[in-house]
Amino acid sequence: RLAGFSHSRDLYATETFRRSFFPSSPLPKISTPAVTYQYGGGTRTIDDYMTQQHVAGLLVLKDGKIAIEEYRGISDSTLWQSMSIAKSVLSTLVGIALKEGKISSLDEPIETYVPEVVGSAYEGVTIRNMMRMASGVAWVEDEYEDPATDANYVLSTCIGNRVPDCTLDRLLSLPR
């Protein structure tokens, strides 16, 4: 996962988000004493947590300042597949589209904007359903190593495919 998620741009059709024309500056860091926690009858450290949970990066902010920033096998400049972070970005963009009138209602069916879904299990699903991840369409993402899961199918079949159609093809084949 570490290699795959940090090299997605080399394997799949991807888009990199770049900062806008607004200037940015690094967040200030604060001095934080060593963090420990109790688990399983013993005292554990951040390093223990990251190792046991296979965490590649951990960032903790306190009052707008960096309190903890740790990496394992990557760095602060590593491009990383957004995964569920995309939900937050997408919800912000949908809110902007609503405000600007580009989307009239969250209750519109998604085929209004993605006509390719007509005739699939996604037909009639609303933008609101999609935003809530409640489309009713079957999707299995439990285990990336299990070849039977939809997530693994998309990952394995789209390698080297520089256009997003392979993912859309899978989505259109799913049952409700």
Secondary structure, DSSP 8 states (H G I E B T S, - for coil): -HHHHTSHHHHS--------SS------B------EEEETTEEEEHHHHHHHTT-SEEEEEETTEEEEEEESSS-TT-----TTHHHHHHHHHHHHHHHTTSS--TTSBGGGT-GGGTTSTTTT-BHHHHHTT--------S-TT-TTSHHHHHHHHSTT--STHHHHHHHHT---
